[in-house]
Amino acid sequence: MDRKYNDLIGDILKDSGEMDRKDLKGMGKPLPKDYVKRNLFQNFQKIAKDAGYLPYWLKLQKDIAIQLHNVSNEKELKKINKRIKEYNTVCPPSMQRSAITLEELEEVKTTW
C-alpha cells in the first residue's frame, strides 16, 4: 500500500476520469469572496435563481395574474379565489393576498 489512508471517493473519481477534468470553471482557484460571505441557504438561492428556478408560490402568483386578466364571470372568479387560498398557504406571510370580488376586479388586475 503506497498511501497511509483509503480514499474511496478519490479512487472512484480517478477510475471514472473525473479527476483529470481541467475544463471546469473555477477549478483550482479559491472560492469567490461573495460566496464565502453568504450562508448555505443564500448560496442555494443564488445558484437556483441563476439556473432559472422559480419557487412554486411565484409560479402560482404568475398563473393567478394571467387568469385575472382573462376572467369573465363569477364562476371563474371563484376558481381564482380558491387558487389565491392555495397561494396564501405556500407564500411568505408578507405576500399573502385577500379574495377578490367582481366589483374590485379591475383595480386588482393592476396590483397582481
C-alpha positions in Angstrom: 0.0 0.0 0.0 1.5 3.3 -1.1 -0.8 5.5 0.9 -1.4 5.8 4.7 -5.2 6.2 4.2 -8.0 4.9 2.0 -9.5 7.5 -0.4 -12.5 5.6 -1.7 -14.2 8.7 -3.3 -10.9 9.8 -4.8 -10.4 6.3 -6.3 -13.8 6.3 -7.8 -13.3 9.7 -9.4 -9.8 8.7 -10.7 -11.2 5.5 -12.2 -14.0 7.4 -13.9 -11.7 10.1 -15.3 -13.3 12.9 -13.3 -10.0 13.8 -11.6 -8.5 14.6 -15.0 -11.0 17.2 -16.0 -9.4 20.6 -16.2 -12.2 22.4 -18.1 -14.4 23.1 -15.0 -14.9 26.8 -14.3 -13.0 27.8 -11.2 -11.1 24.6 -10.9 -8.1 25.1 -8.7 -9.0 28.6 -7.8 -10.1 30.0 -4.4 -13.8 30.4 -3.8 -15.2 33.9 -4.7 -15.4 36.3 -1.8 -19.2 36.8 -2.3 -19.6 33.1 -2.0 -17.8 33.0 1.3 -19.8 36.0 2.7 -23.2 34.2 2.3 -24.6 31.3 4.3 -25.5 28.0 2.8 -29.2 28.9 2.1 -28.2 32.2 0.5 -25.8 30.3 -1.8 -28.5 27.8 -2.7 -30.9 30.7 -3.5 -28.4 32.4 -5.8 -27.5 29.2 -7.6 -31.2 28.3 -8.0 -32.0 31.8 -9.3 -29.1 31.8 -11.7 -30.3 28.4 -13.0 -33.8 29.8 -13.7 -35.6 28.1 -10.8 -38.9 29.7 -9.6 -40.5 28.7 -6.3 -43.9 27.2 -6.6 -45.6 30.2 -5.0 -44.1 32.5 -7.6 -45.3 30.3 -10.4 -48.8 30.2 -8.8 -48.7 34.0 -8.5 -48.0 34.4 -12.2 -50.7 31.9 -13.1 -53.3 33.8 -11.0 -52.3 37.1 -12.6 -52.8 35.7 -16.1 -56.2 34.2 -15.1 -57.3 37.5 -13.5 -56.8 39.3 -16.9 -59.0 36.7 -18.6 -61.8 36.3 -16.0 -65.3 36.9 -17.4 -67.8 35.6 -14.8 -68.4 34.8 -11.1 -67.7 31.1 -11.6 -64.2 31.7 -12.9 -63.6 34.2 -10.1 -64.4 31.5 -7.5 -61.8 29.2 -9.1 -59.3 32.0 -8.9 -60.2 32.7 -5.2 -59.5 29.0 -4.5 -56.1 29.4 -6.1 -55.5 32.5 -4.0 -56.2 30.5 -0.9 -53.7 27.9 -2.0 -51.2 30.7 -2.8 -51.6 32.1 0.7 -50.7 28.7 2.2 -47.4 28.5 0.4 -46.1 32.1 0.0 -44.3 34.1 2.7 -46.8 35.8 5.1 -46.0 39.3 3.8 -47.0 38.3 0.3 -50.5 36.9 1.1 -53.5 38.3 -0.7 -57.2 38.6 0.0 -60.1 37.1 -2.0 -61.3 39.1 -5.0 -64.9 40.3 -5.8 -66.2 41.3 -9.2 -66.5 44.9 -8.0 -62.8 45.2 -7.3 -61.6 43.1 -10.3 -60.4 45.9 -12.5 -58.5 47.5 -9.6 -56.9 44.2 -8.6 -55.7 43.5 -12.1 -53.1 46.3 -11.8 -51.7 45.0 -8.5 -51.3 41.3 -9.3 
